[in-house]
Amino acid sequence: MADIDINTDSWRTHAGDTAGIGQTVEQGGSAYMAALDGNVFGVFTPMILPAYTAVSQIFAQRNTEFGQRVQKGAELLKNAANDFDRNEQTLQERFNSIGQQIGEH
């Protein structure tokens, strides 16, 4: 049986990177309105701005949701790494205990 080398530290690193991306996506949803002034579309502002605002609000909401989902995925990956390490440690302790019991007889 071959040993399988699983590096859970890389999982945690990727989870941290992914969480940062999720935060950026979430924050990006609100950036679209920050640059707008009251007359952004010139004479067409009264016609275009209400529709633009409605679409932008949907965009912001979706960005927020997607950013939160990406962050949740990062959290799940980090938890998976922690669970894997914990299970690995528990199994190692059990195998060591069995080995000691066999060695005593």
C-alpha positions as CSV (number, residue, x, y, z in Angstrom):
1,M,0.0,0.0,0.0
2,A,1.4,3.4,-1.0
3,D,1.4,6.4,1.2
4,I,-0.7,9.3,0.0
5,D,0.8,12.7,0.8
6,I,-2.0,15.1,1.4
7,N,-1.0,18.7,2.2
8,T,-3.9,20.2,4.1
9,D,-1.9,23.4,4.6
10,S,-2.3,24.1,0.9
11,W,-6.1,23.7,1.4
12,R,-6.0,26.4,4.1
13,T,-3.9,28.6,1.9
14,H,-6.3,28.3,-1.0
15,A,-9.2,28.8,1.4
16,G,-7.7,32.1,2.6
17,D,-7.1,33.2,-1.0
18,T,-10.7,32.3,-1.9
19,A,-12.1,34.1,1.0
20,G,-10.3,37.3,-0.1
21,I,-11.8,36.9,-3.6
22,G,-15.2,36.4,-2.1
23,Q,-14.8,39.6,-0.1
24,T,-13.7,41.5,-3.2
25,V,-16.7,40.2,-5.2
26,E,-19.1,41.1,-2.4
27,Q,-17.6,44.6,-2.1
28,G,-17.6,45.1,-5.9
29,G,-21.4,45.1,-5.9
30,S,-21.6,48.5,-4.3
31,A,-18.8,50.2,-6.3
32,Y,-20.9,50.8,-9.4
33,M,-22.9,53.6,-7.9
34,A,-20.0,55.3,-6.2
35,A,-18.8,56.8,-9.4
36,L,-22.1,58.2,-10.6
37,D,-23.0,61.8,-10.2
38,G,-26.5,63.2,-10.5
39,N,-26.3,63.9,-14.2
40,V,-24.3,61.0,-15.4
41,F,-26.2,60.4,-18.6
42,G,-26.6,64.0,-19.5
43,V,-30.0,64.9,-20.9
44,F,-31.0,61.3,-20.9
45,T,-30.5,60.9,-17.2
46,P,-34.2,61.1,-16.3
47,M,-35.0,58.2,-18.7
48,I,-31.9,56.0,-18.2
49,L,-31.0,56.5,-14.6
50,P,-34.1,54.7,-13.1
51,A,-33.6,51.6,-15.3
52,Y,-29.9,51.7,-14.6
53,T,-30.5,52.0,-10.9
54,A,-32.9,49.0,-10.9
55,V,-30.4,46.8,-12.9
56,S,-27.5,48.0,-10.7
57,Q,-29.4,47.1,-7.6
58,I,-29.9,43.6,-8.9
59,F,-26.3,43.4,-9.9
60,A,-25.2,44.5,-6.4
61,Q,-27.5,42.0,-4.7
62,R,-26.1,39.2,-6.9
63,N,-22.5,40.2,-6.3
64,T,-23.2,40.2,-2.6
65,E,-24.8,36.8,-2.7
66,F,-22.0,35.3,-4.9
67,G,-19.3,36.9,-2.7
68,Q,-20.9,35.4,0.4
69,R,-21.1,32.0,-1.3
70,V,-17.5,32.0,-2.3
71,Q,-16.6,32.9,1.3
72,K,-18.7,30.1,2.5
73,G,-16.9,27.7,0.1
74,A,-13.6,28.9,1.5
75,E,-14.8,28.3,5.0
76,L,-15.9,24.8,4.1
77,L,-12.5,24.0,2.5
78,K,-10.7,25.2,5.7
79,N,-13.1,23.1,7.8
80,A,-12.4,20.1,5.5
81,A,-8.7,20.5,6.1
82,N,-9.1,20.7,9.8
83,D,-11.4,17.6,9.8
84,F,-9.0,15.7,7.7
85,D,-6.1,16.5,10.0
86,R,-8.2,15.6,13.1
87,N,-9.2,12.3,11.6
88,E,-5.7,11.5,10.5
89,Q,-4.4,12.2,14.1
90,T,-7.2,10.1,15.6
91,L,-6.4,7.1,13.3
92,Q,-2.7,7.4,13.9
93,E,-3.3,7.3,17.7
94,R,-5.5,4.2,17.2
95,F,-2.9,2.4,15.1
96,N,-0.2,3.2,17.6
97,S,-2.4,1.9,20.4
98,I,-3.0,-1.3,18.5
99,G,0.7,-1.6,17.7
100,Q,1.6,-1.3,21.4
101,Q,-1.0,-3.9,22.3
102,I,0.3,-6.4,19.8
103,G,3.9,-5.7,20.9
104,E,3.0,-6.5,24.5
105,H,1.8,-10.0,23.6
